[in-house]
Amino acid sequence: MAFSRDGEGENGGLSVVNGAGSSNPASTPSQDKEANKLDQLKQLHRDLDDAIAAMIAEGGHNQLELTRLKKRKLVLRDQISNLEDEIVPDIIA
C-alpha cells in the first residue's frame, strides 16, 4: 500500500492507495467497514514512518515538511487509538 498527496480529504492531503482490509464472516458490515478503516490508518501510519525515516536518512531534509509529516503521524495514531476503542469496548469482566 502507498499514499499519494491530493490536497483534500479526511487524511489531510494523503490518500490511501490500494488499501486491503480484513473481513470476518461473523461480523456486520459496520464492523467490516471499521476494521478496513483501521487497517488503512495503520498502513498510512507505517508509510509516514517510512517517509520520515527516509527523509532523515538522506540528510538535508526540509524541516517544515518533516514537522508536518510527524504531526500527521501523531494525528493518525490518535485516530487509530479512537477507532480501536470503538471496535473493542472497554468491558471489565
C-alpha positions, 0 to 999 in steps of 0.5 A: 500500500502507498499514499499519494498527496491530493490536497483534500480529504479526511487524511489531510492531503494523503490518500490511501492507495490500494488499501486491503482490509480484513473481513470476518464472516461473523461480523456486520458490515459496520464492523467490516467497514471499521476494521478496513478503516483501521487497517488503512490508518495503520498502513498510512501510519507505517508509510509516514514512518517510512517517509520520515525515516527516509527523509532523515536518512538522506540528510538535508531534509526540509524541516517544515515538511518533516514537522508536518509529516510527524504531526500527521503521524501523531494525528493518525495514531490518535485516530487509530487509538479512537477507532480501536476503542470503538471496535473493542469496548472497554468491558471489565469482566 
